[in-house]
Amino acid sequence: MSDAKQYLTSEKMTEFKKELDFLRTDKRKQVAESLEYAKKLGDLSENAEYHEARQSQAEIEDRISHLENLLKTAVIVDGNESFIKEGMVSIGSNVKIQKEGEKELREYKIVGSEEADMAHGKVSNLSPLGSALLGKKKGDKVIISTPKGKMTYTLLSV
C-alpha cells in the first residue's frame, strides 16, 4: 500500500468495515469448507478444485490485509473542519464545473482514491481533474493536460 493518505467518507468507511467483517467470517469459512472438500477428492497436484480454492483463499487474504491497512490509516473527511476552507475545493467538496466551449455543466464530488467512481460523479483527489480543482475557488479556471490536449474548466460552484 502506498504511503499517500487515503481519504474516506464515513459512509465508505462503514462499507469497508462491513466488507472486512464479511470476509473475515463468512468468506473465510466458505473457502475453508471448499479446501476441505477439495482435499477429499484425492491427489492435490492435479486437483483443480483444490487449486481454485487456494487461489480464492489468497485473494481473500490479500483483500483483508488491504482493508485492515486502509482502515487503520484512513482519514475521515465528513464534517472534518480541517479539510473544509470556506469556498475552496477540498476533499469532500461538491463542485460544478463547465468545460470551455461547452454549455453542459458537470457536477462532481471530490473524494479519496478508494472511493472514486466517475459513473457516480465521484472524482479522486489524485486524478488530474481532482488535483487541479483542490484549493480553487468559485470562478477559478483550471487547465488539465490530457492525451487529446489541454482542457480548460471553469469552477462554477463549491
Secondary structure, 3 states (H helix, E strand, C coil): CCCCCCEECHHHHHHHHHHHHHHHHHHHHHHHHHHHHHHHCCCHHHCHHHHHHHHHHHHHHHHHHHHHHHHHHCEECCCCCCCCCCCECCCCCEEEEEECCCCCEEEEEEECCCCCEHHHCEEECCCHHHHHHCCCECCCEEEEEECCEEEEEEEEEC
